[in-house]
Amino acid sequence: MLIGELAERTGASARALRHYEDRGLLVPARDVNGYRVYAESDILRVAQIKAMIAAGLGTDTIRRYIDCARTGDQGVSLEMCPDLRAELDALATRLDAQQNAIRKTRERLCVLTSDH
């Protein structure tokens, strides 16, 4: 299938699909005219990429661990290994710190806007 059909079937834009290719996440074949040709299995791969991005993983991390992605009845999950676990724990720690910073900023905003 060509890029437009893959985009339609996955809900990813053609631009996003080209970005995934640039980052080494998708590797389409090329036809004699140079057009990208995607396999049916790329539909699943795009779903896995989108799920991992939505979970806060960057494309470098996704490239390293895309082969750990599994898709089942419950959606996309990751088969854990020690390196992946460490990266996910580090991401969770960063998210906790960001959430704490936001909470403190909201508290300071409330102090500024409350009647004294």
SVG drawing of the C-alpha trace seen along z (x, -y; Angstrom):
<svg xmlns="http://www.w3.org/2000/svg" viewBox="-10 -42 30 52">
<polyline fill="none" stroke="black" stroke-width="0.4" points="0.0,0.0 1.1,-3.6 1.7,-6.2 -1.8,-7.8 -3.5,-4.5 -1.4,-3.7 -2.1,-7.2 -5.8,-6.7 -5.8,-3.2 -3.7,-4.2 -4.9,-7.8 -1.3,-9.0 -0.5,-11.8 1.8,-11.1 4.1,-13.6 4.3,-11.6 4.9,-8.4 7.8,-10.0 9.1,-11.2 8.9,-7.6 10.9,-6.5 13.5,-9.2 13.9,-8.1 14.3,-4.5 11.0,-3.3 9.4,-2.3 11.3,-0.9 9.0,-0.8 10.0,0.9 10.3,-1.3 8.6,-0.5 10.2,-1.1 9.0,-4.7 10.6,-5.3 7.2,-5.4 7.1,-4.1 5.3,-0.7 4.1,0.4 3.2,3.9 0.1,4.9 2.3,5.4 3.2,1.7 -0.4,0.9 0.4,2.7 3.9,1.1 2.3,-2.4 -0.2,-1.6 2.7,-0.5 4.7,-3.7 1.7,-5.9 1.0,-4.2 4.6,-4.5 4.6,-8.2 1.3,-8.8 3.0,-7.2 5.7,-9.8 8.5,-7.9 10.8,-9.6 11.6,-8.2 15.2,-7.3 13.8,-5.2 11.1,-3.7 13.7,-2.7 15.7,-0.9 12.7,0.9 10.1,1.2 10.8,5.0 9.6,5.2 6.2,3.9 3.3,6.5 -0.2,5.9 -3.0,8.0 -6.6,7.7 -5.7,5.0 -3.8,2.9 -0.1,2.3 2.1,3.3 5.9,3.6 7.8,6.8 10.1,5.6 13.8,6.0 16.1,4.3 17.3,1.4 13.7,0.6 12.5,0.7 15.3,-1.7 14.3,-4.1 10.6,-4.0 11.4,-4.5 13.5,-7.6 10.6,-8.9 8.2,-8.4 10.5,-10.2 10.8,-13.2 7.0,-13.3 6.6,-13.3 9.0,-16.2 7.1,-18.1 3.8,-17.4 5.2,-18.6 6.6,-21.8 3.1,-22.5 1.4,-22.0 3.8,-24.4 3.3,-27.0 -0.5,-26.6 -0.1,-27.2 1.9,-30.4 -0.7,-31.5 -3.5,-31.0 -1.5,-33.0 -1.1,-35.9 -4.8,-35.9 -6.4,-35.4 -7.9,-38.3 -5.7,-39.3"/>
</svg>
